[in-house]
Amino acid sequence: MWIYLNDRFVDRKEAVVSVFDHGFLYGDGVYETLRAYGRRIFMLAQHLARLQRSAHLIGLELPIPEKDWPPLLNEAIQRNGLDEAYLRITVSRGEGDIGLDPALCRRPTVVILALPFKPYPVHLLQEGVQLAIVPVRRNLAAALSPQIKSLNFLNNILAKREAVKAGAFDGLMLNAEGHLTECTASNVFFVQAGRLCTPSVDCGILDGITREVVILLAREQRIPVEAGRYTPESLRQAEECFLTNTTMEIMPVREVDGKPLGSGRPGPVTLTLRNLFQSNLARFLW
Ligand code: PDD
């Protein structure tokens, strides 16, 4: 396996990072997860723009110019002989003495991983997953903005632990006001009275790139879409619910907190959007 580390592709055995790296010591860094279909990357420009935004928000200058990322990602896919790929770009603050000041680190550490894409089990996509609304609240935007896709994932990991404890596939977090936000690595949508609803970005979520595509496809299909503030009760009364992210695309939800949602099967809006996602995919590949 070839891994890009800092300035070159190295074998997996040589792909090691210092124990003084501030990404390891403090979770100081940013990342992106991308996906390639038949070697073509989904929403590449948007992922690179979000990486840039995350880096900017933590005052980290990406050591690789914008135009160099696409060829590097392509090379990572090709060197590893992949067609369907999971790609991860990680940029940490870099190696430096102990201490929180980023100035202790001379240059950021860059890693690009290209791994074979592992699809989710078909039965989950067909039947839907179980969600738990977890006690852990989503990070307050004014403390650590969920719009920074940072290496510091403890908020999400603690929520995931709660979900696993509750026997659910994933945990849905509320914000400090008690409104729905997102799951540990995906955005959430639900359907109520034929309207497609999703928590707005100002509820404190990552503005998912799959979310953006789903909103676009729904609008093109004249499905009414609204981004707003919702209580757990509105989700419990929903007819349908699904999650979105780069690796799962659109994942139906069949149960929330142990209670079936709607018919307990993926509903018509979910299925329509999933078909549209598939049939329009080529529009979003680079
Ligand atoms: N996760 N919300 C959170 C907290 C996420 O971590 C992600 C992505 C999303 C969905 O974003 P997108 O549609 O751009 O993938 C929402 C990725 C898959 C990850 O962490 O690997």
Boltz pocket constraint, residues with backbone or C-beta under 6 A from the ligand:
constraints:
  - pocket:
      binder: B
      contacts: [[A, 33], [A, 146], [A, 156], [A, 182], [A, 183], [A, 184], [A, 185], [A, 186], [A, 187], [A, 206], [A, 207], [A, 208], [A, 209], [A, 210], [A, 211], [A, 244], [A, 245], [A, 246], [A, 247]]
      max_distance: 6.0
